[in-house]
Amino acid sequence: MLSHEITSVVHRKKASKRIGKGGVRGKTCGRGHKGINNARFTKKYEVVNVSQLDRFEDGDIVGIEQLARIGLVDGIRSRVKILGEGELTKRLHVAAHKFSKTAEQKIVACGGRAQMLGWVEAAKG
């Protein structure tokens, strides 16, 4: 084939590469190691720091619904983790899906209580 014989019609319907069918490229053939499949099942938590809980009144019960109402989390179906950043000066009963060790220590040190929630309990409200 000469250069003046090449037109736009040549290689118009080029076959796609048959990746993963054996050959030179090896096992995964450039597609990676199942990363995208596992990314769907990761649990993502919204983070709330202990210092942000100080806006509640002393003795309040703070759950996912209360956090969503004041805008600290997106909604009542969110998974929430409480972190120990900052100081807490009020006695609160805090209910969330996860707590860091320092957050739990700071809540208990103020006379409050840290309660772990399951996913079903949080969805009910």
WOPEZI-V605922 format. One record per residue. PHI is phi in whole degrees, 0 to 359 (none if undefined). PSI is psi in degrees with one decimal (999 if undefined). D_FIRST is the distance of its C-alpha to the first C-alpha in Angstrom with 1 decimal. Layout:
phi = (PHI	PHI)
psi = (PSI	PSI)
d_first = (D_FIRST	D_FIRST)
//
This chain:
phi = (none	261	297	281	268	281	234	287	283	294	62	292	248	288	291	285	292	267	285	85	253	91	115	284	287	97	296	269	55	87	266	88	250	53	293	291	293	282	293	291	257	284	264	254	249	272	260	232	273	299	296	287	282	290	282	278	283	297	90	290	262	250	239	296	297	292	293	290	297	265	91	280	230	290	195	283	269	285	271	237	240	264	252	269	286	93	242	237	244	242	277	231	258	253	242	210	283	216	226	282	298	292	295	297	296	291	292	291	296	275	93	268	220	250	245	279	256	269	294	292	297	290	291	289	97)
psi = (131.0	161.6	-29.6	-8.3	-8.4	127.7	-179.7	-15.2	-29.9	133.3	29.0	-42.9	68.9	134.4	138.8	157.5	136.7	82.0	138.4	16.3	22.5	173.3	-152.9	-32.6	-19.2	-163.0	-60.1	-14.9	38.7	4.0	-7.1	-176.3	74.7	25.4	-40.9	-32.0	-37.6	-23.3	-25.3	-26.6	11.7	145.9	121.7	131.1	143.3	137.8	132.1	128.4	156.0	-35.7	-28.1	-20.4	-10.6	-11.6	-10.5	160.4	156.8	128.1	1.6	154.0	118.8	113.4	-170.5	-39.2	-41.5	-37.7	-37.9	-35.7	-37.7	2.1	14.8	-24.5	164.1	-40.7	-179.4	-12.7	4.2	146.6	132.5	135.1	131.1	125.5	159.8	23.3	126.0	-168.7	151.5	130.8	-2.6	151.2	114.4	149.8	106.1	128.6	120.5	173.3	-34.8	153.7	141.4	162.1	-42.4	-35.7	-44.4	-39.8	-41.2	-37.1	-43.8	-35.1	-28.7	1.3	8.8	-168.3	137.8	117.9	126.3	134.5	150.0	168.2	-37.8	-42.1	-39.0	-33.8	-32.6	-26.8	999)
d_first = (0.0	3.8	6.7	8.4	6.4	7.5	11.0	13.9	13.7	10.8	13.0	16.0	18.1	17.3	19.9	22.7	23.7	26.4	28.9	31.9	30.7	30.9	28.5	28.1	29.5	33.0	35.8	35.5	31.8	32.5	34.7	38.0	41.3	42.6	43.7	43.2	45.1	48.1	48.1	49.3	52.5	53.8	57.1	57.3	60.7	62.0	64.1	67.6	69.6	73.4	74.2	72.7	75.2	78.1	77.9	79.5	83.2	85.2	85.4	82.5	80.3	76.7	74.0	70.5	71.9	73.9	71.0	68.8	71.6	71.8	68.0	67.6	65.2	62.9	64.7	67.0	64.1	63.0	63.4	65.6	66.2	69.2	68.8	71.7	70.7	73.8	77.4	79.1	82.8	83.4	84.1	81.4	80.4	76.6	74.4	70.7	68.1	68.0	70.1	69.6	72.5	73.7	73.6	75.6	78.1	78.5	79.1	81.7	83.3	84.1	85.8	82.9	80.9	77.2	76.2	72.8	71.3	69.2	66.3	68.3	71.3	69.4	67.8	71.2	72.4)
//
